[in-house]
Amino acid sequence: MGARHKPVTSGLNIGIIGAGQMGKGITLTCLLSGYTVNLYDNNKAALSKCAEKIKASLEKFLNQGKITEKHFQKALISLWTHTSFAFLNQMDIVIEAVPEDYLIKEVLFKEINPFLKENTILSSNTSSLSINILAKTIPFAERFVGLHFMNPAELMPLVEIIPCMQTSKATSEKIQLFVQTLGKECVYSKDRPGFVINRLLILLINEAIFLLTEEIATASDIDKAMKLGANFPMGPLALADMIGLDTCLAILETLERELDSIKYRPCPLLKEYVKQGKLGKKSKHGFYQYS
Ligand SMILES: NC(=O)c1ccc[n+]([C@@H]2O[C@H](COP(=O)([O-])OP(=O)(O)OC[C@H]3O[C@@H](n4cnc5c(N)ncnc54)[C@H](O)[C@@H]3O)[C@@H](O)[C@H]2O)c1
């Protein structure tokens, strides 16, 4: 961190829709980079919980000496939370981070359209859904783009940019510049299911769940094997818990359907866990237990 989070003074207003784990991480990233952030969720309790977690993370960065007191105070007063869409007419960039489901995202895009000003860039943090399909619900698709942050967004140095067929060059350039002001690198991907990262990563996670199902090794040994044997920073099952097992399942189902390949058939154990409400870290139960 450190220098990466030197505040910028671009004056852009950032709107983030969805105060779950990605909404939280992206908000934190933008605050640390000096932006004013307006965070919306249709669930009041989720919104307050997210704002509390953001404050706690900022305090942690302050206590660790990663940000100054002035930086901390500026970040605190730059966060606004909302449960109605009125704020959207002031936003320069809006980042959608609601659940990985076409219907939820499409309904949301239709709802917010009348509130957006005419030069707003709208982006989706989807992990796997088609940007071109989502663009069909957006009348200004030249200002729509996929912007895929990794989890945890405040720490991961990469963002995937996925233009749709109509995304203008100006939009791609502006969004790339924005990513750079967050201190992050970007890669461009064509709009194909899972883009680059999840097309590769989700196969590994799914296979690790098959290994567990077949009792080839315990969860902790599967993760230990990949950490110490393949130099992964964390094991695939711990990573699945962090991503959210519902999100992992949604990504696999999209890839299986849209790439028409059994390679992406979700492991039955993953389906079972999601059915039981074991969603990983966010529900405190997954391949591991969390307190
Ligand atoms: N979890 C990851 O590791 C990860 C990584 C990269 C991208 N993504 C993508 O980011 C998006 C969000 O994932 P997440 O893990 O943060 O999900 P999450 O379940 O943690 O949070 C989703 C949030 O959206 C809110 N929400 C639901 N419907 C809404 C609506 N109509 N309007 C406003 N808010 C609404 C929920 O209340 C919740 O707070 C998904 O598209 C996911 O694929 C996830």
The ligand as an SDF file (V2000), in Angstrom:
LIG
                    3D

 44 48  0  0  0  0  0  0  0  0999 V2000
  -17.0010  -12.1750   -4.4380 N   0  0  0  0  0  0  0  0  0  0  0  0
  -15.9610  -12.0400   -5.2420 C   0  0  0  0  0  0  0  0  0  0  0  0
  -14.8610  -12.5310   -4.9680 O   0  0  0  0  0  0  0  0  0  0  0  0
  -16.1120  -11.2540   -6.5260 C   0  0  0  0  0  0  0  0  0  0  0  0
  -14.9680  -10.8630   -7.2210 C   0  0  0  0  0  0  0  0  0  0  0  0
  -15.1180  -10.0880   -8.3900 C   0  0  0  0  0  0  0  0  0  0  0  0
  -16.3840   -9.7710   -8.8410 C   0  0  0  0  0  0  0  0  0  0  0  0
  -17.4990  -10.1870   -8.1500 N   0  0  0  0  0  0  0  0  0  0  0  0
  -18.8160   -9.8070   -8.6610 C   0  0  0  0  0  0  0  0  0  0  0  0
  -19.2590   -8.6580   -7.9320 O   0  0  0  0  0  0  0  0  0  0  0  0
  -20.6890   -8.6860   -7.8320 C   0  0  0  0  0  0  0  0  0  0  0  0
  -21.0810   -8.6110   -6.3630 C   0  0  0  0  0  0  0  0  0  0  0  0
  -20.5230   -9.7220   -5.6810 O   0  0  0  0  0  0  0  0  0  0  0  0
  -20.3380   -9.7360   -4.0860 P   0  0  0  0  0  0  0  0  0  0  0  0
  -19.4660  -10.8800   -3.7800 O   0  0  0  0  0  0  0  0  0  0  0  0
  -19.9930   -8.3820   -3.5870 O   0  0  0  0  0  0  0  0  0  0  0  0
  -21.8440  -10.0870   -3.6270 O   0  0  0  0  0  0  0  0  0  0  0  0
  -22.4900   -9.9610   -2.1730 P   0  0  0  0  0  0  0  0  0  0  0  0
  -23.5260  -11.0020   -2.0950 O   0  0  0  0  0  0  0  0  0  0  0  0
  -21.4210   -9.9030   -1.1270 O   0  0  0  0  0  0  0  0  0  0  0  0
  -23.1760   -8.4880   -2.2000 O   0  0  0  0  0  0  0  0  0  0  0  0
  -24.2070   -8.1110   -3.0560 C   0  0  0  0  0  0  0  0  0  0  0  0
  -24.8780   -6.8630   -2.4750 C   0  0  0  0  0  0  0  0  0  0  0  0
  -25.8430   -6.3890   -3.4120 O   0  0  0  0  0  0  0  0  0  0  0  0
  -27.0000   -5.9940   -2.7040 C   0  0  0  0  0  0  0  0  0  0  0  0
  -28.1250   -6.0230   -3.6370 N   0  0  0  0  0  0  0  0  0  0  0  0
  -28.8490   -7.0800   -4.0900 C   0  0  0  0  0  0  0  0  0  0  0  0
  -29.7650   -6.6650   -4.9860 N   0  0  0  0  0  0  0  0  0  0  0  0
  -29.6040   -5.3120   -5.1040 C   0  0  0  0  0  0  0  0  0  0  0  0
  -30.2500   -4.3200   -5.8730 C   0  0  0  0  0  0  0  0  0  0  0  0
  -31.2180   -4.6130   -6.7130 N   0  0  0  0  0  0  0  0  0  0  0  0
  -29.8490   -3.0310   -5.7310 N   0  0  0  0  0  0  0  0  0  0  0  0
  -28.8580   -2.7090   -4.8740 C   0  0  0  0  0  0  0  0  0  0  0  0
  -28.1980   -3.6200   -4.1190 N   0  0  0  0  0  0  0  0  0  0  0  0
  -28.5650   -4.8980   -4.2430 C   0  0  0  0  0  0  0  0  0  0  0  0
  -27.1170   -6.9640   -1.5440 C   0  0  0  0  0  0  0  0  0  0  0  0
  -27.9060   -6.4220   -0.4820 O   0  0  0  0  0  0  0  0  0  0  0  0
  -25.6340   -7.1320   -1.1620 C   0  0  0  0  0  0  0  0  0  0  0  0
  -25.2730   -6.1750   -0.1890 O   0  0  0  0  0  0  0  0  0  0  0  0
  -21.1470   -9.9630   -8.5460 C   0  0  0  0  0  0  0  0  0  0  0  0
  -21.4590   -9.6680   -9.8780 O   0  0  0  0  0  0  0  0  0  0  0  0
  -19.9070  -10.8460   -8.4670 C   0  0  0  0  0  0  0  0  0  0  0  0
  -19.8450  -11.8230   -9.4670 O   0  0  0  0  0  0  0  0  0  0  0  0
  -17.3880  -10.9170   -6.9910 C   0  0  0  0  0  0  0  0  0  0  0  0
  1  2  1  0
  2  3  2  0
  2  4  1  0
  4  5  1  0
  4 44  2  0
  5  6  2  0
  6  7  1  0
  7  8  2  0
  8  9  1  0
  8 44  1  0
  9 10  1  0
  9 42  1  0
 10 11  1  0
 11 12  1  0
 11 40  1  0
 12 13  1  0
 13 14  1  0
 14 15  2  0
 14 16  1  0
 14 17  1  0
 17 18  1  0
 18 19  2  0
 18 20  1  0
 18 21  1  0
 21 22  1  0
 22 23  1  0
 23 24  1  0
 23 38  1  0
 24 25  1  0
 25 26  1  0
 25 36  1  0
 26 27  1  0
 26 35  1  0
 27 28  2  0
 28 29  1  0
 29 30  1  0
 29 35  2  0
 30 31  1  0
 30 32  2  0
 32 33  1  0
 33 34  2  0
 34 35  1  0
 36 37  1  0
 36 38  1  0
 38 39  1  0
 40 41  1  0
 40 42  1  0
 42 43  1  0
M  CHG  2   8   1  16  -1
M  END
$$$$
